[in-house]
């Protein structure tokens, strides 16, 4: 595991987001890249809540997603 530091702009973007989005961002800070199901497992949040949090984080340009090379049905999420 390698930690990616959250910069001041990201902290500001997170301020108005729900707690679930902040938790997902924190988990991604310590795990470079995770799928939605892995994030749900790590955060102990329901899939639907993780999906909502990821949508809000993408709207704020805090996370970016890409398709998984090993399974094109999955998307992988990382902090920007």
Helices and strands as residue ranges (DSSP letters): H 8-14, H 19-30, E 34-35, H 36-43, H 47-59, E 63-67, E 75-79
